[in-house]
Amino acid sequence: MLNDRDGPGIAPGFHEPKGKDLERKKRLHEYRVAARREKRLRKSDEKKQRKLNATILRRMTRNPDKYNKNAERNRMRDIQGERRRIHDAALKQIQQLAALHDPSGNDFNIGPVVEQDDGSIVTAESIRKRQEREAAKAIAGPTSLAHDEVAPGKDQNPIVRSESFLSQLKLKKPSKAQQRRQAALQPYAPPPKPRIPEGIPTPSGEENWLELWDLTDEQIERRILQAKRRKATERKALRIKQQSGKTERREARDEKRKIYRDIKLIWKSIKEDQVIERTRLKAAEDEESKKIAVEINNVERRIALDLCGTLGFTVANTPGAEDIKPRALGMRGKEVDFDAIQAGDRPGNVVSKKRKRVDLGEIAVRAHESLVPVRDDGNAADNEDFIQFAVDRGQDHEVLNYNHKLRRKLRRALDGAQVQKEMLVRQRTLEYLEGNGVAAPVELTTSAKPINVRGVRILENGATETAKQERLRARVELAEFNLASRELRRQAKQCAIEAGLRKHAALTGRLPLKSISANESPLPPHITASAAAVPALIAPPHNKRDAHVDALDDRSGESSLESHDEREGVEKALRASVD
């Protein structure tokens, strides 16, 4: 408990250090920090000096081995490890012989052995130990609780829980590899030396490990050094072998990539042509669909206007129809006399209501001639009279000159005004029918503008394709395209690999080098033929993947070789040449 006289938050018996004590503690703390720093720097310098001494020693003695203060310990560990491996290999070899001649193991000075179902040979002692471990694990597994565990549903003190967690961390078992390394470092008691009875030969093709059982430390160390030298020689031979054919392999690799790139370029060119053709056909279909929609709309408008006429409603007798005037968009500040033009025969064309040309034969010769004097400025060349027609008096000889953009704009204004007049007539007719209690005909409720649905196909029965049918068709086309693409890619890769192998075999002298002329294609004919056979699958309309491949033809499974047997023989020879 806290005492009131000690102050709030101060434990009993605690006294704050005063001036001299505080200075002494600070001084001791600084001394400890400086001592730790000095020790760290001294150890670092010693390590650097040892490294430098080892480097100098290696250069003086030409010994590539680095200095190691645990060299003797590591040497003894290597010897013990090699001796243990020799003993284990000898015991395993003797157990194999005992399983064939004497399963009890008495003649071989080992315990009884058992052959399992998978053909492996184990000792009866190892089977007994494994059964004991499994039995102990089954007994102590799910039923027992540790001393720091709590039954479900009960709370546990967080301090106790944290201590339990720390204890579990401390008691964590090492991994299997760590256990094997630690067991290898433990003192090793060699087992009793086995023997091979007379008349029983050792397995052919195997080393007699029993002869190596009693090797001394020097012999085992010499064996270890020989194994190291042998591995170093194998590594050096492998490096030399890898570097020897580097140029030939690189040229073969370049040939393989070149062939595959050429095949992809063929696919790309065919795909581009098909894309251009498909774009042209799609544009033509859209234009034709637009024309059909306009024609249908014109027919519906004419039928609706005729129906209104039978009921007595026309553009002429409908009030407000004459007040609707054409209005051209985007022509602010420009006045257009729509009374002087009318719609032409072709869509998007307008013509003048007046005569386009002037018949000069109908004009009197001197009817509109006049002498126009010019000012006298002293220039003789300019003091000449000229003839000028009086435009504002007499014949109208000017031709209306409209470019194609302006003609379409004016035609749209005229058509829009006409549609507004017709819709006004329809509205008056519908009001009349509604006032008399008569149902409005379907012809009067049609759209005033053309309805053009782009990209919708018409099926064989005349119905339009639904969105679900379109998605299904797109998925089927994409699946077919992917199958064809995968097969073509496989063919192209196989062709490129064969070309690379041929190049490597020719460079190494295993096959004669065949020169390909400039006009001869390096690609087999079935690759180019299959790419051009079914161009519709090269780029399907609904394919969203970037695949530069083509479809297959009937010869997609054929090869550039004459027969299957010849192909297999050449392929084996080429692959063996690379190896």
C-alpha positions in Angstrom: 0.0 0.0 0.0 1.0 3.6 -0.5 1.6 5.9 2.4 0.2 9.4 2.3 3.4 10.9 3.8 5.5 9.5 0.9 3.5 11.5 -1.6 1.0 10.3 -4.2 2.2 7.5 -6.5 5.4 6.8 -4.5 6.0 3.3 -3.1 7.1 2.9 0.5 10.8 2.8 1.1 11.6 4.7 -2.1 13.8 7.7 -1.7 14.7 10.0 -4.6 18.5 10.3 -5.0 19.9 13.5 -4.0 22.7 15.6 -5.5 25.9 13.6 -4.9 24.1 10.2 -5.4 22.6 11.4 -8.7 26.0 12.6 -10.0 27.7 9.4 -9.0 25.1 7.2 -10.8 25.3 9.4 -13.9 29.1 9.0 -13.8 29.0 5.2 -13.4 26.4 5.0 -16.3 28.7 7.0 -18.6 31.6 4.8 -17.6 29.7 1.6 -18.4 28.6 3.0 -21.8 32.2 4.0 -22.6 33.5 0.6 -21.6 31.0 -1.2 -23.7 31.9 1.0 -26.7 35.6 0.4 -26.1 35.1 -3.3 -25.9 33.1 -3.4 -29.1 35.7 -1.3 -31.0 38.5 -3.5 -29.7 36.8 -6.7 -30.9 36.1 -5.2 -34.3 39.7 -4.2 -34.7 40.9 -7.7 -33.6 38.6 -9.3 -36.2 39.9 -7.0 -38.9 43.5 -7.8 -37.9 42.8 -11.6 -38.0 41.3 -11.3 -41.4 44.3 -9.3 -42.7 46.7 -11.8 -41.2 44.9 -14.7 -42.8 45.0 -12.9 -46.2 48.7 -12.3 -45.9 49.3 -15.9 -44.8 47.4 -17.3 -47.8 49.4 -15.1 -50.2 52.7 -16.1 -48.7 52.0 -19.9 -48.6 49.6 -19.9 -51.6 47.1 -21.8 -49.5 43.5 -21.0 -50.7 41.9 -22.1 -47.4 40.9 -19.2 -45.2 41.9 -18.9 -41.6 39.5 -20.5 -39.2 40.0 -20.7 -35.5 37.8 -23.8 -35.3 39.7 -25.7 -38.0 40.7 -28.6 -35.8 37.2 -28.9 -34.3 35.7 -28.9 -37.9 38.3 -31.5 -39.0 37.4 -33.9 -36.2 33.7 -33.4 -36.9 34.2 -34.2 -40.6 36.1 -37.4 -39.6 33.4 -38.5 -37.2 30.7 -37.7 -39.7 32.4 -39.7 -42.4 33.0 -42.6 -40.1 29.3 -42.6 -39.1 28.3 -42.6 -42.8 30.6 -45.6 -43.4 29.1 -47.5 -40.5 25.5 -46.7 -41.6 26.2 -47.7 -45.2 27.9 -51.0 -44.1 24.9 -51.8 -41.8 22.4 -51.2 -44.5 24.4 -53.4 -46.9 24.6 -56.2 -44.4 20.9 -55.9 -43.6 20.1 -56.4 -47.3 22.3 -59.5 -47.4 20.7 -60.8 -44.1 17.2 -60.4 -45.5 18.1 -62.8 -48.3 20.1 -65.4 -46.4 19.4 -65.1 -42.7 16.5 -62.9 -41.5 17.4 -63.6 -37.9 20.8 -61.8 -38.3 22.8 -64.2 -36.2 25.2 -65.2 -38.9 25.8 -61.5 -39.7 26.2 -60.3 -36.1 23.2 -58.0 -36.3 19.7 -58.0 -35.0 16.7 -59.5 -36.8 15.5 -57.8 -40.0 12.1 -57.5 -41.6 11.2 -56.9 -45.2 8.2 -54.5 -45.5 5.5 -54.4 -48.1 7.2 -51.7 -50.1 10.4 -53.8 -50.3 12.4 -51.8 -47.8 14.5 -53.6 -45.2 14.3 -52.5 -41.5 15.3 -54.0 -38.2 12.9 -55.4 -35.7 14.3 -53.0 -33.1 13.3 -49.9 -35.2 9.8 -51.3 -35.7 9.4 -51.8 -31.9 10.6 -48.3 -31.1 8.2 -46.8 -33.7 5.3 -48.7 -32.2 6.2 -47.4 -28.7 6.3 -43.8 -29.9 2.9 -44.1 -31.6 1.4 -45.7 -28.5 2.7 -43.0 -26.2 1.5 -40.3 -28.6 -2.0 -41.9 -28.6 -2.2 -42.0 -24.8 -0.9 -38.5 -24.2 -2.5 -36.8 -27.2 -6.0 -35.2 -27.0 -7.0 -36.2 -23.4 -4.3 -34.6 -21.3 -4.1 -30.9 -20.6 -0.9 -29.0 -19.7 -0.6 -27.5 -16.3 -1.0 -24.0 -17.7 -4.1 -24.7 -19.9 -7.6 -23.9 -18.8 -10.8 -25.7 -19.6 -13.0 -24.2 -22.2 -15.4 -21.5 -21.0 -13.2 -20.4 -18.1 -11.3 -17.1 -18.1 -7.6 -17.0 -17.5 -5.5 -14.3 -15.9 -3.7 -12.3 -18.7 -0.5 -12.4 -16.7 -0.7 -16.2 -16.3 -1.6 -16.5 -20.0 1.4 -14.4 -21.1 3.8 -16.5 -18.8 2.3 -19.7 -20.4 3.0 -18.3 -23.8 6.6 -17.5 -22.9 7.1 -20.9 -21.5 5.7 -22.5 -24.7 8.2 -20.4 -26.7 11.0 -21.6 -24.5 9.9 -25.2 -24.8 9.5 -25.1 -28.5 11.1 -28.1 -30.2 13.8 -27.7 -32.8 13.2 -28.7 -36.4 14.0 -32.1 -37.8 17.1 -30.7 -39.6 18.3 -29.1 -36.4 17.8 -32.3 -34.5 19.8 -34.2 -37.1 22.7 -31.7 -36.9 22.7 -31.8 -33.1 22.6 -35.6 -33.1 25.6 -35.7 -35.5 27.6 -33.5 -33.1 26.9 -35.8 -30.1 29.6 -38.4 -29.1 29.2 -41.4 -31.3 29.5 -45.0 -29.9 30.1 -47.3 -32.9 27.9 -50.4 -33.1 29.3 -53.9 -33.0 31.1 -54.7 -36.3 29.0 -57.0 -38.5 30.5 -59.8 -40.6 29.8 -61.5 -43.9 29.8 -65.4 -43.7 31.9 -67.3 -46.1 30.4 -68.1 -49.4 28.1 -65.0 -49.5 29.3 -62.5 -52.1 28.8 -58.8 -51.8 26.4 -57.1 -54.2 27.9 -56.5 -57.6 28.5 -52.9 -58.6 28.6 -51.7 -55.0 31.4 -50.7 -52.8 32.3 -53.0 -49.9 31.6 -50.7 -47.0 32.6 -53.4 -44.5 36.2 -53.1 -45.6 36.2 -49.4 -44.6 34.9 -50.1 -41.1 38.3 -49.9 -39.3 39.9 -46.9 -41.1 42.0 -44.6 -39.0 41.5 -40.9 -38.8 44.3 -40.1 -41.3 42.8 -42.5 -43.8 39.3 -41.1 -43.4 40.8 -37.5 -43.7 42.6 -38.6 -46.9 39.3 -40.0 -48.2 37.5 -36.8 -47.5 40.2 -34.8 -49.3 40.0 -37.1 -52.3 36.2 -36.7 -52.4 36.6 -32.9 -52.4 39.1 -33.0 -55.2 36.9 -35.3 -57.2 33.9 -33.0 -56.8 36.0 -29.9 -57.8 37.3 -31.7 -60.9 33.7 -32.6 -61.8 32.6 -29.0 -61.4 35.5 -27.7 -63.5 34.8 -30.3 -66.3 31.1 -29.2 -66.2 32.1 -25.6 -66.6 34.4 -26.4 -69.5 31.7 -28.4 -71.2 29.1 -25.7 -70.7 31.5 -23.0 -72.2 32.7 -25.2 -75.0 29.5 -25.1 -77.2 28.3 -21.7 -76.1 28.6 -20.1 -79.6 26.8 -23.0 -81.3 24.0 -23.0 -78.8 23.6 -19.3 -79.1 23.3 -19.5 -82.9 20.8 -22.3 -82.6 18.8 -20.3 -80.1 18.8 -17.3 -82.5 17.7 -19.5 -85.3 14.9 -20.9 -83.2 13.7 -17.4 -82.2 14.0 -16.1 -85.8 11.8 -18.9 -87.2 9.2 -18.3 -84.5 9.3 -14.6 -85.1 8.8 -15.1 -88.8 5.8 -17.3 -88.2 4.3 -14.7 -85.9 4.8 -12.0 -88.6 2.9 -14.1 -91.1 0.0 -14.4 -88.6 0.2 -10.7 -87.9 -0.1 -9.7 -91.6 -3.0 -12.1 -92.2 -4.7 -10.7 -89.1 -4.3 -7.1 -90.2 -5.8 -7.9 -93.6 -8.8 -9.6 -91.9 -9.3 -6.7 -89.5 -9.4 -4.3 -92.5 -11.8 -6.5 -94.3 -14.0 -7.0 -91.3 -14.1 -3.2 -90.6 -15.1 -2.6 -94.2 -17.9 -5.1 -94.1 -19.1 -3.8 -90.7 -19.2 -0.2 -92.1 -21.2 -1.4 -95.1 -23.6 -3.3 -92.9 -24.1 -0.2 -90.7 -24.7 2.0 -93.8 -27.2 -0.5 -95.2 -29.0 -0.8 -91.8 -29.2 3.0 -91.7 -30.8 3.2 -95.1 -33.3 0.5 -94.3 -34.2 2.3 -91.1 -34.8 5.5 -93.0 -36.9 3.8 -95.6 -39.0 2.1 -92.9 -39.5 5.5 -91.1 -40.5 7.2 -94.4 -43.1 4.5 -95.0 -44.5 4.7 -91.5 -44.7 8.5 -91.8 -46.5 8.3 -95.1 -49.0 5.8 -93.7 -49.6 7.9 -90.7 -50.1 11.1 -92.8 -52.5 9.2 -95.2 -54.5 8.0 -92.2 -54.7 11.6 -90.9 -55.8 12.7 -94.3 -58.7 10.2 -94.4 -59.9 11.8 -91.1 -59.6 15.3 -92.6 -56.4 16.4 -91.0 -53.7 17.6 -93.4 -50.7 19.9 -93.2 -52.6 22.6 -95.1 -55.7 22.8 -92.8 -53.9 22.2 -89.5 -53.6 25.5 -87.6 -50.0 26.3 -86.6 -48.4 24.1 -89.2 -47.5 27.0 -91.4 -45.8 28.8 -88.5 -43.1 26.0 -88.3 -40.1 27.2 -90.2 -36.8 25.3 -90.9 -34.0 26.3 -88.6 -30.4 25.4 -89.5 -28.1 24.8 -86.5 -24.7 26.4 -86.3 -25.5 29.3 -88.7 -25.8 32.2 -86.3 -25.6 35.5 -88.0 -26.4 34.1 -91.4 -29.7 34.4 -93.1 -31.0 31.5 -95.3 -34.0 31.9 -97.6 -35.6 28.5 -97.2 -38.4 29.6 -99.6 -35.9 29.6 -102.4 -34.7 26.0 -101.9 -36.3 22.6 -101.7 -35.3 19.0 -101.0 -33.6 17.2 -103.8 -34.0 13.7 -105.1 -31.0 12.3 -103.3 -30.7 12.2 -99.5 -28.8 15.1 -98.1 -29.3 17.3 -101.2 -31.1 20.6 -101.8 -31.9 22.4 -105.0 -33.2 25.8 -105.9 -36.8 26.4 -106.7 -35.9 28.9 -109.5 -34.1 28.2 -112.7 -30.5 27.1 -112.3 -29.2 28.5 -115.6 -29.8 31.7 -117.6 -30.8 31.4 -121.2 -28.8 34.2 -122.8 -30.9 33.9 -126.0 -33.9 35.3 -124.3 -32.0 38.5 -123.3 -31.9 41.4 -125.7 -28.5 42.2 -126.9 -28.5 45.8 -125.7 -31.2 45.4 -123.0 -29.0 45.7 -119.9 -25.8 47.1 -121.3 -24.5 50.2 -119.8 -21.3 52.2 -120.0 -19.6 52.4 -116.7 -17.0 55.2 -116.6 -14.1 54.9 -114.3 -12.1 57.7 -112.7 -9.3 59.3 -114.6 -6.2 58.8 -112.6 -3.7 59.2 -115.5 -3.3 55.5 -116.2 -4.0 54.7 -119.8 -4.5 51.1 -119.2 -7.3 51.7 -116.7 -9.1 54.2 -119.0 -11.0 51.5 -120.8 -14.8 50.9 -120.8 -16.2 47.5 -120.0 -19.6 45.9 -120.2 -21.5 45.0 -117.0 -24.8 43.4 -116.5 -27.3 45.0 -114.2 -28.0 42.2 -111.7 -30.7 44.0 -109.8 -32.7 44.6 -113.0 -33.9 41.9 -115.3 -32.8 38.2 -115.5 -31.8 36.1 -112.5 -28.6 34.5 -113.7 -26.8 33.7 -110.5 -26.6 30.0 -109.6 -27.0 28.9 -105.9 -23.6 27.5 -104.9 -23.7 25.3 -101.8 -21.0 22.9 -100.7 -21.8 19.4 -99.5 -21.7 20.2 -95.7 -24.1 23.1 -96.1 -26.4 21.2 -98.4 -26.7 18.4 -95.8 -27.3 20.9 -93.0 -30.1 22.7 -95.0 -31.6 19.3 -95.9 -31.7 18.3 -92.2 -33.4 21.6 -91.4 -36.0 21.1 -94.1 -36.7 17.4 -93.0 -36.9 18.5 -89.4 -39.5 21.1 -90.1 -41.5 18.7 -92.2 -41.4 16.1 -89.3 -42.6 18.7 -86.9 -45.5 19.6 -89.1 -46.5 15.9 -89.5 -46.2 15.4 -85.7 -48.5 18.4 -85.2 -51.0 16.9 -87.6 -50.8 13.6 -85.7 -51.3 15.3 -82.4 -54.5 17.1 -83.7 -55.8 13.7 -85.0 -55.1 11.9 -81.7 -56.9 14.7 -79.8 -59.9 14.4 -82.1 -60.0 10.6 -81.7 -59.7 10.8 -77.9 -62.5 13.4 -77.7 -64.8 11.1 -79.6 -63.8 8.0 -77.5 -62.1 6.2 -80.3 -58.9 4.2 -79.7 -55.9 5.6 -81.5 -54.5 3.4 -84.3 -51.0 1.9 -84.0 -49.9 3.8 -87.2 -50.2 7.1 -85.4 -48.0 6.1 -82.5 -44.9 5.2 -84.5 -41.6 7.0 -84.0 -40.9 10.2 -85.9 -37.1 9.4 -86.2 -35.5 6.3 -87.8 -34.7 3.6 -85.3 -31.4 2.0 -86.2 -30.1 -0.8 -84.0 -26.5 -1.4 -84.9 -24.7 -4.7 -84.4 -27.8 -6.8 -84.1 -27.9 -9.9 -86.3 -31.0 -11.4 -87.9 -31.4 -15.1 -87.4 -32.6 -17.6 -90.0 -36.2 -17.5 -88.8 -36.2 -13.7 -89.3 -36.1 -12.8 -85.6 -33.3 -10.6 -84.2 -30.6 -12.0 -82.0 -31.0 -11.4 -78.3 -28.3 -10.3 -75.9 -28.0 -13.8 -74.4 -27.7 -15.4 -77.8 -25.0 -12.9 -78.7 -23.0 -13.6 -75.5 -23.3 -17.3 -76.1 -22.2 -17.0 -79.7 -19.2 -14.8 -78.7 -18.1 -17.4 -76.1 -18.3 -20.2 -78.6 -16.3 -18.2 -81.2 -13.7 -17.3 -78.6 -13.4 -20.9 -77.4 -12.9 -22.1 -81.0 -10.4 -19.4 -81.6 -8.4 -20.2 -78.5 -8.2 -23.9 -79.4 -7.0 -23.1 -82.9 -4.5 -20.6 -81.5 -3.1 -23.1 -79.0 -2.6 -25.7 -81.7 -0.9 -23.2 -84.0 1.4 -22.0 -81.3 2.3 -25.6 -80.5 3.1 -26.2 -84.2 5.1 -23.0 -84.5 7.2 -23.9 -81.3 7.8 -27.4 -82.6 8.9 -26.0 -86.0 11.2 -23.5 -84.3 12.8 -26.1 -82.0 13.5 -28.4 -85.0 15.1 -25.5 -86.8 17.3 -24.7 -83.8 18.3 -28.4 -83.5 19.2 -28.6 -87.2 21.3 -25.5 -86.9 23.1 -26.8 -83.9 23.7 -30.2 -85.5 25.0 -28.5 -88.7 27.4 -26.3 -86.8 28.8 -29.2 -84.7 29.3 -31.3 -87.9 26.7 -34.0 -87.1 24.5 -33.0 -90.1 25.4 -31.4 -93.4 24.7 -27.7 -93.5 22.0 -27.1 -96.1 22.0 -23.6 -97.5 18.6 -22.0 -97.9 18.2 -19.8 -101.0 16.9 -16.3 -100.8 13.7 -17.1 -102.5 13.0 -20.2 -100.5 10.9 -19.7 -97.3 12.5 -21.2 -94.2 9.1 -22.1 -92.8 7.4 -25.4 -93.6 4.4 -25.1 -95.9 1.8 -26.5 -93.5 2.4 -23.5 -91.1 1.7 -20.8 -93.7 -1.2 -22.9 -95.3 -2.9 -23.4 -91.9 -2.6 -19.7 -91.1 -4.4 -18.7 -94.4 -6.9 -21.6 -94.5 -9.5 -20.3 -92.1 -8.9 -16.5 -91.8 -12.2 -15.9 -90.0 -10.8 -17.4 -86.8 -7.7 -15.2 -86.9 -9.4 -12.3 -85.2 -13.0 -13.1 -84.1 -15.3 -10.1 -83.7 -15.7 -10.6 -80.0 -12.2 -11.7 -79.1 -10.7 -9.5 -76.5 -7.3 -11.2 -76.2 -4.1 -10.1 -78.0 -3.4 -13.3 -79.9 -1.3 -13.2 -83.1 -2.3 -16.7 -84.2 -4.5 -18.3 -86.9 -6.8 -21.2 -87.5 -6.0 -24.7 -88.5 -6.5 -26.5 -91.8 -6.8 -30.2 -92.6 -3.0 -30.5 -92.7 -2.4 -29.0 -89.3 -1.3 -32.4 -87.9 1.2 -33.1 -90.6 4.9 -32.4 -90.4 7.6 -31.2 -92.7 9.2 -34.7 -92.6 8.0 -37.4 -95.0 6.9 -40.0 -92.4 6.4 -40.4 -88.7 9.3 -42.8 -88.2 11.7 -40.5 -90.1 10.6 -37.6 -87.9 11.2 -39.5 -84.7 14.6 -40.6 -85.8 15.8 -37.2 -86.8 14.4 -35.6 -83.6 16.2 -38.1 -81.4 19.5 -37.5 -83.3 19.1 -33.8 -83.0 18.3 -33.8 -79.3 21.2 -36.2 -78.7 23.5 -33.8 -80.6 22.5 -31.0 -78.2 23.1 -33.1 -75.2 
